[in-house]
Amino acid sequence: MEGQTIRAVGLFSGGLDSLLAARVLMDQDIEILALTFESPFYGPENALQAALQIGVPVEVRTVTERMLRIVEAPEHGYGKNLNPCVDCHAMMMREAGMRMDEIGASFIFTGEVLGQRPFSQNYRALLHVAEISGYGEWIVRPLSAKLLPTTRPEAEGKVDRERLLDIQGRSRRRQMALAAEFGIREYASPAGGCCLTDPGYSGRLRDLLEHEGRLVSRAVELLKLGRHFRLGEQTKGIVGRRQAENESLEKLRKPEDALLEVVSHPGPVVLVIGPYGEADIQRGAELAVRYSDAPRGEKAEVDVDQAGEKSTVTAMAADDELLHRLRI
């Protein structure tokens, strides 16, 4: 394709594999547009920083509503935790395909490595994701291309297949050696950016789906914060673990939520959300006392702010049995 500028749109997480995939193509004088995504489960921070290292433009797409619906009921199931990687990747590839069409790019690329993840990056899954995205023949995976069927851009000479790679498996030795060759020194850890791969977060999310069904953005953001306790069918108490979390809980609070805090001793805030009654407030107060510096075995006063109306309740610290029974 001498004399013609070839452009490619890449799914770009900012991890080592996506960095290397972009650099391999840049060595063929292919012009790169990095596409990254933002939702309650992952953000663009790693990608924005990584793009600076290799000097490529990056665009951020917000996909919150689509991801919430995918997580509720993924057509192709979950991975080890509540990570619907097949459906998520297919959605991202559709986004990249539409952007490819808009700017007249020649193909899409990803940093996926054959066999690196057993659920979403085995041979069949890689081909299936490409197929259901609607852009299968246009998707190049530079790091494992020689182990996969020849794609249309390769057949048409828009990318030189002989200069692509044959990396496979979970070892990252070849990627790390390649990174050193390219002078890439900083990169995010594998799967470090998605909450859905975290067992603790997935457990809280599973509880949310069981009790509330439809996901909303605030509810899944709250899952990232504090200790969660199921007080009722649709009622939870969330206990901050550090000052930054206390502040975040207060920012995410709705007017109808109750905010509790021990009066006389340092301790966390407790946010009670959902339809609650006096018994739920009392449980929330017991949690507040338990995680405060109030002496064990002594009652403490707890401030309660409900929709701007303030009151005080007295509570003993929740015992171990109660914590075990309520904790999500």
Secondary structure by P-SEA (a helix, b strand, c coil): cccbbbbbbbbccccaaaaaaaaaaaaacbbbbbbbbccccccaaaaaaaaaaabbbbbbbbcaaaaaaaaacccccccccccaaaaaaaaaaaaaaaaaaaacccbbbbccccccccccccaaaaaaaaaaaccccccccccccccccccccccccccccccccccccccaaaaaaaaaaaccccccccccccccccaaaaaaaaaaaaccccccaaaaaaccccbbbbccccbbbbbbccaaaaaaaaaaccccbbbbbbccbbbbbbbbcccccaaaaaaaaaaaaaaccccccbbbbbbbbcccccbbbbbccccaaaaaaccc
